[in-house]
Amino acid sequence: MSRLKLIACGLAAVLAVIAGTATAQPPKPGVKGYEVEWVYRVKYGFIDEWWDLFRKYQIPVLDRAKQMGYILDYRVYHPQFHTDEAARWDYRIEITYPDREANSHEEEIARELFPDSATRKREEQRRWELTTNHWDLPIFQVDTAKGR
């Protein structure tokens, strides 16, 4: 993934968070917290390498954030069947934070867990090279009894 594409993805993620913060959305009915969905599409033929890198770095960060109370819960999804290219995604991670502010601790936790920052940076860069599309967006479940 080119540097410009990485910057564009990062800017899109920041804008999504800002948009989600500006428009307070109710959480899922019965769920307290702020939910965000990370969605990834990976280059064909590289899903195993991508998953190994994600599991090496992101899952421990999510687990530690959950232990520390920054995350209430997270769920990882992978499709069972194929779909058309326009709708294709390879991994979705739904994260429930106690509030919007709690989702700002990822980097400090990563530094704590992985003190060899050069290796982490290099391997995470590789994961992003294998990512063809990615987005983060705040999500909420619509209570159909109340409408939007």
Residue, then its C-alpha position, 0 to 999 in steps of 0.5 A: m500500500s502506498r504511503l499516500k494510500l496509508i495517509a488517506c486511510g488514516l484520514a478517513a478513519v479520523l474523519a469517521v471517528i470525528a463524525g461519530t463523535a459529532t453525532a451521538q448515536p445510541p448503542k445497541p439496545g441493552v448494550k452500554g458503550y460505544e461500538v466501532e467496526w473495523v473492516y478489512r479487505v486483504k490482497y488475494g493469496f495473502i489472507d494467512e500472512w495478514w491474519d498471522l500479523f493481525r493476531k500477533y499485534q492487534i489481538p494482544v492489544l485488544d485483549r490487554a485493553k479489555q483487561m484494563g477496562y478500555i474495551l468491554d468486548y470485541r468480536v472477530y468475524h470472517p465470512q464463510f463463503h465468497t461474495d462479489e468483489a464490490a461487497r467483499w470483506d475478509y475480517r470485521i472486528e466489532i469493538t464495544y468501548p465503555d465510551r468514545e474516549a476509551n478507544s484512544h489507548e491502542e498505541e500506548i498499549a502496543r508500546e507496552l506489549f511490544p517494546d521492539s517498536a522497529t519490528r512492530k512498525r515493520e511488520e504492521q507496515r507489511r500487514w497494511e501492504l497486504t490490506t487493499n481496503h480498510w475502514d473504521l466506523p462507529i456503529f449502532q443497532v437500530d431499535t426498530a420499536k423506536g425507529r432511528 
